[in-house]
Amino acid sequence: MKILKALAVLGALVSLAPAARAAEGAVELPHTRFSFDGIFGTFDRAAAQRGFQVYKEVCSACHSMRLLSYRNLREIGLSEAQVQAIAATVEVQDGPNDEGQMFARPGRASDRFHSPFANEAAARAANNGALPPDFSVIAKAREGGARYLHALLTGYADAPAGFNLGQGMNYNRYFPGHQIAMAPPLNEGQVTFADQTPATVEQMAHDVATFLAWAAEPELEERRQMGVKIILFLAVLGVLAYGVKRRVWADLH
Amino acid sequence: MSIGLHKSDFKNPVVRWIDSRMPIFTMMQKEYGTFPTPRNFNYFWNFGALAMVNLVIMIATGIFLAMNYTPHTSMAFDSVERIMRDVNYGWLLRYVHANGASMFFIVVYIHIWRGMFYGSYKAPRELLWILGVVIFLLMMATAFMGYVLPWGQMSFWGATVITNLFSAFPVVGEHIVTLLWGGFSVDNPTLNRFFSLHYLLPFVIVGVVFLHIAALHITGSNNPLGIDPKGPQDTIPFHPYYTAKDSVGIVVYLMVFAVLVFFAPNYLGHPDNYIPANPLVTPAHIVPEWYFLPFYAILRAVPDKLGGVLMMFGAIAVLFVLPWLDGSPVRSMRFRPLARIAFFLWTIAFGVLLWAGGKPAEGTYVLIARLATVYYFAYFLVILPLLGRLERPLPLPESIATPVLRGGGPLPAGAANSPMEKA
């Protein structure tokens, strides 16, 4: 019993650690539900595909996803032909060829996502000095993950009276410090979804958050499936190990 | 020792041939087979074996990660993400390695706590204890440098803050920092040397672990009663009794480990470390990994930089002299009514420091951290030395076998009810 108590205390200490670093004054995020919540949650493929469409038609004007390749889109249910068609819409610089010249060619499935800016300086110059962050692992790089991304995209509002908003800045309820350089990126009906889903801001934000959650943790489904198997295996092994222990120790007690 | 072939007791001709020329089978049989072990270990005695298992897991996963990692400031972050995305089961390797570090500290903190509660540091096990503290220090250095390798924001800024601590030392401080950095800021040379040392130190740990176990096998293990075995009735062979008992602990440990790896792999990490390192942007709060937070809290509790650094290192250095600070001849706190209370308060103080280390260094947090820091040191430097003289311990049991057999089994009449007054 004592051991259990001690372990419980230690467990409590460990669980304090992430709580301890939660930023002070951060706004409570609205509790959005996602298909990938919980132990058995998976990515809603249709939502992730719609989210990719939002990314491609809206976000990718400023935000890169340089760690993803077009071929990765197969994982959210796009066909080989669709992936190749998407990749072919961008122009990729390749080379040098046999003459030592760089040349442009249509993108291939194996290419990384095309970045909107050549470098950080170009990105800042085009965005009022602000740097649009890369989206490859953004869902892992923000406290709250997909919930935060969804909250941010739907969190634009008029600044409260007396709030000192900087030149060219926008008020957002969930952005740390509430001043964000990005103007509200999503507008009602901005994209036309092939599956007839109405493109409300809420819908687009939810879909793109799903897509970005997948992009940050593409291994999530495989990981959880493996985890369930391993926990079950260990549970059986644990019963056996405890039985062996009891048996071995029987003559001592 | 006489020269010549060892007289092996093994029957298998191949084993016998090897064993008579190099008696490693005899040694293993002696140290892990028949090794006489107190019969009354509780499950706290699993944690040494768990630490060993954890060390092996860390080295095994680390070797494969190193095959796919690029120690360069411009490529380190991307190479880690490539491991996560494109290397077969790379995500598994990396999450096991990253969470393995947390598991290692959980296991070792419990192992140290066990040693402190049951007085395992006392004579004749002082050197065994000191070697353990050396392993703990090496682990901290290894973990710190490992956390720098992904080259995220917390990697970079953690490295900057921690290495800068050395600049507090007068005269040599700045030179030490330059040497650690390999330049005048945390940059590519820093990353290169940290990678090199991160690969080296685990093998140094293996060496010290060997010494730790060698010393253990001279003195023998302590036990929950803290009294020495008085004869064969007090001990049992390590195998099969403790191999079976350790197996149970290992499965439970693996379950906790698996829950972290498969269902909450980033729970103990910091989101900022998924942002590539940027020397021009400082994170709002720079916090080290959770297992360093108690010492980070002590560092920040002291208003003076050098003082804080000295206190932080002192918090670990004091462990080296613990065997001589605690003057009580009674090992186990089961029989020390006052020291037991003082030690539970110390455990709480450690937890409070862990919590305060993750909070910003301002207002009430600093005050709380200071109070906990004072108690942390007071326990070692004031309370234990005083209790060694003043405390009246409870009567110790006559032998290990006596209370162990209390629950049943053949007993000399009345033996359990009249433990001999010893202290």
Chai-1 contact restraints between the chains, C-beta under 6 A:
chainA,res_idxA,chainB,res_idxB,connection_type,confidence,min_distance_angstrom,max_distance_angstrom,comment,restraint_id
A,I3,B,Y43,contact,1.0,0.0,6.0,A-B,restraint_1
A,L13,B,G351,contact,1.0,0.0,6.0,A-B,restraint_2
A,L13,B,L354,contact,1.0,0.0,6.0,A-B,restraint_3
A,L16,B,W355,contact,1.0,0.0,6.0,A-B,restraint_4
A,A17,B,W290,contact,1.0,0.0,6.0,A-B,restraint_5
A,A20,B,W355,contact,1.0,0.0,6.0,A-B,restraint_6
A,A20,B,G358,contact,1.0,0.0,6.0,A-B,restraint_7
A,A20,B,K359,contact,1.0,0.0,6.0,A-B,restraint_8
A,R21,B,V287,contact,1.0,0.0,6.0,A-B,restraint_9
A,R21,B,G358,contact,1.0,0.0,6.0,A-B,restraint_10
A,L67,B,E81,contact,1.0,0.0,6.0,A-B,restraint_11
A,V137,B,Y274,contact,1.0,0.0,6.0,A-B,restraint_12
A,K140,B,Y274,contact,1.0,0.0,6.0,A-B,restraint_13
A,A141,B,P271,contact,1.0,0.0,6.0,A-B,restraint_14
A,A141,B,Y274,contact,1.0,0.0,6.0,A-B,restraint_15
A,A141,B,I275,contact,1.0,0.0,6.0,A-B,restraint_16
A,R142,B,P271,contact,1.0,0.0,6.0,A-B,restraint_17
A,E143,B,P271,contact,1.0,0.0,6.0,A-B,restraint_18
A,E219,B,W91,contact,1.0,0.0,6.0,A-B,restraint_19
A,R223,B,F262,contact,1.0,0.0,6.0,A-B,restraint_20
A,G227,B,F262,contact,1.0,0.0,6.0,A-B,restraint_21
A,G227,B,F263,contact,1.0,0.0,6.0,A-B,restraint_22
A,I230,B,A258,contact,1.0,0.0,6.0,A-B,restraint_23
A,I231,B,A258,contact,1.0,0.0,6.0,A-B,restraint_24
A,L234,B,V251,contact,1.0,0.0,6.0,A-B,restraint_25
A,L234,B,L254,contact,1.0,0.0,6.0,A-B,restraint_26
A,L234,B,M255,contact,1.0,0.0,6.0,A-B,restraint_27
A,L237,B,V251,contact,1.0,0.0,6.0,A-B,restraint_28
A,G238,B,V251,contact,1.0,0.0,6.0,A-B,restraint_29
A,A241,B,S247,contact,1.0,0.0,6.0,A-B,restraint_30
A,A241,B,V248,contact,1.0,0.0,6.0,A-B,restraint_31
A,A241,B,V251,contact,1.0,0.0,6.0,A-B,restraint_32
A,Y242,B,V248,contact,1.0,0.0,6.0,A-B,restraint_33
A,V244,B,A244,contact,1.0,0.0,6.0,A-B,restraint_34
A,K245,B,A244,contact,1.0,0.0,6.0,A-B,restraint_35
A,K245,B,K245,contact,1.0,0.0,6.0,A-B,restraint_36
A,K245,B,V248,contact,1.0,0.0,6.0,A-B,restraint_37
A,V248,B,P240,contact,1.0,0.0,6.0,A-B,restraint_38
A,V248,B,A244,contact,1.0,0.0,6.0,A-B,restraint_39
